[in-house]
Amino acid sequence: MRIDEFLRRLDAGLSGPRRRRADLLREARDGLADSAAALRARGVPAAEAERLAVAEFGADALDELIRDYRIEIAAGQGRRVALLLLLIPAGLVTSDLLWWRAPTDTSGAGDGFLALADAVAWLGYAGGALALAALAGLRGHARRRTDPRRLIRALGLLALAVTGAIWVFGSCAAADTLAADPAALTWPPMVAALLLLHGTQALMTWLALRTLRDAHR
């Protein structure tokens, strides 16, 4: 098998972010090209040098190599999900600071609003803490060279659960605020917060679903 054919088969077996796949394939191509060049320097014909380089790289274990690359891609996506989850507590702190300067009076907020706000806060902080634990677990898997897909699947499910709950509770809290004071919608930070909420939740949901899909392959 020549280098180009081997890389085509390898690429066909991979999924995930295009840039990450391209980086892995580029690394594989560079390694194969260097190996083939060393063989040619020893007098091996070009075609045979490519076949020998591919065989040494792992042509007979292509399925296993694809599996290893898939795990590496999934681990990278898992890290991105965890890092995005860590942004939620930071966003909660920022929102608290914004409310201090809000033109809307929240001192008389009802029990429903306060319960929703507390639920969003606890979910965000719990999600951030679990994301830190997941990052530590992924580093441990990388050091031990073990399969992290079970952890990655759990992280994806966690992200979906936290994202969905925060979206529901956050939307209800925002609706409660607007019902009490429709003028709040004219306050730019409120508008920005609503857009950021929906945008972040959409991004998190998409990334978590993609991570779950790739981790199950």
C-alpha positions as CSV (number, residue, x, y, z in Angstrom):
1,M,0.0,0.0,0.0
2,R,1.3,3.4,-1.0
3,I,1.3,6.5,1.3
4,D,-1.6,8.3,-0.4
5,E,-3.9,5.2,-0.4
6,F,-3.0,4.6,3.3
7,L,-3.9,8.1,4.2
8,R,-7.1,8.0,2.3
9,R,-8.2,4.9,4.2
10,L,-7.2,6.5,7.5
11,D,-9.1,9.7,6.7
12,A,-12.2,7.7,5.7
13,G,-12.3,6.1,9.1
14,L,-12.1,9.3,11.1
15,S,-14.7,11.8,12.2
16,G,-14.7,14.9,14.3
17,P,-13.4,18.5,13.7
18,R,-11.9,18.9,10.3
19,R,-8.9,20.8,11.5
20,R,-8.0,18.2,14.1
21,R,-8.3,15.4,11.5
22,A,-6.2,17.4,9.1
23,D,-3.5,17.9,11.8
24,L,-3.4,14.1,12.5
25,L,-3.2,13.2,8.9
26,R,-0.4,15.8,8.3
27,E,1.6,14.3,11.1
28,A,1.1,10.9,9.7
29,R,2.1,12.0,6.2
30,D,5.2,13.8,7.5
31,G,6.3,10.7,9.4
32,L,5.7,8.4,6.4
33,A,7.5,10.8,4.1
34,D,10.5,10.9,6.4
35,S,10.6,7.2,6.7
36,A,10.3,6.7,2.9
37,A,13.0,9.2,2.3
38,A,15.4,7.4,4.6
39,L,14.7,4.2,2.8
40,R,15.3,5.8,-0.6
41,A,18.6,7.2,0.7
42,R,19.6,3.6,1.3
43,G,18.9,2.7,-2.3
44,V,15.3,1.3,-2.0
45,P,13.1,2.2,-5.0
46,A,10.6,4.9,-4.4
47,A,7.4,2.7,-4.6
48,E,8.9,0.0,-2.4
49,A,10.1,2.6,0.0
50,E,6.6,3.9,0.4
51,R,5.2,0.4,0.9
52,L,7.8,-0.4,3.5
53,A,7.2,2.9,5.3
54,V,3.5,2.3,5.4
55,A,4.0,-1.3,6.7
56,E,6.2,0.0,9.4
57,F,3.8,2.7,10.4
58,G,1.0,0.2,10.8
59,A,-0.8,-0.8,7.6
60,D,-1.6,-4.2,9.1
61,A,-3.2,-2.6,12.1
62,L,-5.1,0.2,10.3
63,D,-8.3,-0.5,12.3
64,E,-6.5,-0.2,15.6
65,L,-4.8,3.0,14.4
66,I,-8.1,4.5,13.4
67,R,-9.5,3.6,16.8
68,D,-6.5,5.4,18.5
69,Y,-7.0,8.5,16.4
70,R,-10.7,8.5,17.1
71,I,-10.0,8.4,20.8
72,E,-7.5,11.2,20.5
73,I,-10.1,13.3,18.6
74,A,-12.8,12.6,21.1
75,A,-10.5,13.5,24.0
76,G,-9.8,16.8,22.4
77,Q,-13.5,17.5,22.0
78,G,-14.1,16.4,25.6
79,R,-11.5,19.0,26.8
80,R,-13.3,21.7,24.8
81,V,-16.6,20.8,26.4
82,A,-15.1,20.9,29.9
83,L,-13.5,24.3,29.2
84,L,-16.8,25.6,28.0
85,L,-18.5,24.4,31.1
86,L,-15.9,26.2,33.1
87,L,-17.1,29.5,31.5
88,I,-20.5,29.1,33.1
89,P,-19.4,30.0,36.7
90,A,-17.5,32.9,35.3
91,G,-20.6,34.1,33.5
92,L,-22.6,33.7,36.7
93,V,-20.2,36.0,38.6
94,T,-20.4,38.5,35.8
95,S,-24.2,38.5,35.8
96,D,-24.2,39.1,39.6
97,L,-22.0,42.1,39.1
98,L,-24.3,43.4,36.3
99,W,-27.4,43.1,38.6
100,W,-25.7,45.4,41.1
101,R,-25.9,48.2,38.5
102,A,-29.2,47.1,36.9
103,P,-31.9,49.8,36.5
104,T,-34.5,47.2,37.4
105,D,-35.2,46.9,41.1
106,T,-34.8,43.2,42.1
107,S,-35.0,43.8,45.8
108,G,-38.6,42.7,45.8
109,A,-38.1,39.7,43.6
110,G,-40.6,36.9,44.3
111,D,-39.7,33.5,45.6
112,G,-40.1,32.0,42.2
113,F,-37.5,34.2,40.7
114,L,-35.1,33.7,43.6
115,A,-35.5,29.9,43.4
116,L,-34.8,30.0,39.6
117,A,-31.7,32.2,40.1
118,D,-30.4,29.9,42.8
119,A,-31.0,26.8,40.7
120,V,-29.0,28.4,37.8
121,A,-26.2,29.3,40.1
122,W,-25.9,25.9,41.8
123,L,-26.1,24.1,38.4
124,G,-23.4,26.4,37.0
125,Y,-21.0,26.0,39.9
126,A,-21.6,22.2,40.1
127,G,-21.0,21.9,36.4
128,G,-17.8,23.9,36.6
129,A,-16.5,21.7,39.5
130,L,-17.3,18.5,37.6
131,A,-15.6,19.9,34.5
132,L,-12.4,20.4,36.5
133,A,-12.6,16.8,37.7
134,A,-13.2,15.7,34.1
135,L,-10.1,17.6,32.9
136,A,-8.0,16.0,35.6
137,G,-9.4,12.6,34.5
138,L,-8.6,13.2,30.9
139,R,-5.0,14.1,31.8
140,G,-4.8,10.9,33.8
141,H,-6.0,8.8,30.9
142,A,-3.5,10.6,28.6
143,R,-0.6,9.7,31.0
144,R,-1.7,6.1,31.3
145,R,-2.6,5.8,27.6
146,T,-6.0,4.3,28.5
147,D,-9.3,4.6,26.8
148,P,-11.1,7.8,28.0
149,R,-14.3,7.4,26.0
150,R,-16.5,6.4,29.0
151,L,-15.4,9.6,30.8
152,I,-16.0,11.6,27.6
153,R,-19.5,10.2,27.2
154,A,-20.2,11.1,30.8
155,L,-18.9,14.6,30.2
156,G,-21.1,15.0,27.1
157,L,-24.2,13.9,29.0
158,L,-23.3,16.2,31.9
159,A,-22.9,19.1,29.5
160,L,-26.3,18.4,27.9
161,A,-28.0,18.1,31.3
162,V,-26.4,21.3,32.8
163,T,-27.0,23.2,29.5
164,G,-30.6,22.2,29.2
165,A,-31.4,22.9,32.9
166,I,-29.7,26.3,32.8
167,W,-31.4,27.2,29.6
168,V,-34.8,26.4,31.0
169,F,-34.3,28.0,34.5
170,G,-32.5,31.0,33.0
171,S,-35.2,31.6,30.4
172,C,-37.9,31.4,33.1
173,A,-36.0,33.8,35.4
174,A,-35.5,36.2,32.5
175,A,-39.2,35.9,31.6
176,D,-40.1,36.6,35.2
177,T,-38.0,39.7,35.2
178,L,-39.5,41.0,32.0
179,A,-43.0,40.4,33.2
180,A,-42.3,42.4,36.3
181,D,-40.5,45.2,34.4
182,P,-40.8,45.1,30.6
183,A,-38.4,48.1,30.5
184,A,-35.6,45.7,31.5
185,L,-35.5,44.6,27.8
186,T,-34.3,48.1,26.9
187,W,-31.2,47.7,29.2
188,P,-28.3,46.7,26.9
189,P,-26.6,44.4,29.4
190,M,-29.9,42.5,29.7
191,V,-30.2,42.1,26.0
192,A,-26.6,41.0,25.7
193,A,-27.1,38.5,28.6
194,L,-30.1,36.9,26.8
195,L,-28.2,36.7,23.5
196,L,-25.2,35.2,25.3
197,L,-27.4,32.7,27.2
198,H,-29.0,31.3,24.1
199,G,-25.8,31.4,22.0
200,T,-23.8,29.7,24.6
201,Q,-26.4,27.0,25.2
202,A,-26.7,26.3,21.5
203,L,-22.9,26.0,21.1
204,M,-22.7,23.8,24.2
205,T,-25.5,21.5,23.0
206,W,-24.0,21.2,19.5
207,L,-20.5,20.4,20.9
208,A,-21.8,18.0,23.5
209,L,-23.9,16.0,20.9
210,R,-20.9,15.9,18.5
211,T,-18.6,14.7,21.3
212,L,-21.1,12.0,22.3
213,R,-21.4,10.8,18.6
214,D,-17.6,10.6,18.2
215,A,-17.1,8.9,21.6
216,H,-19.5,6.1,20.6
217,R,-17.7,5.2,17.4
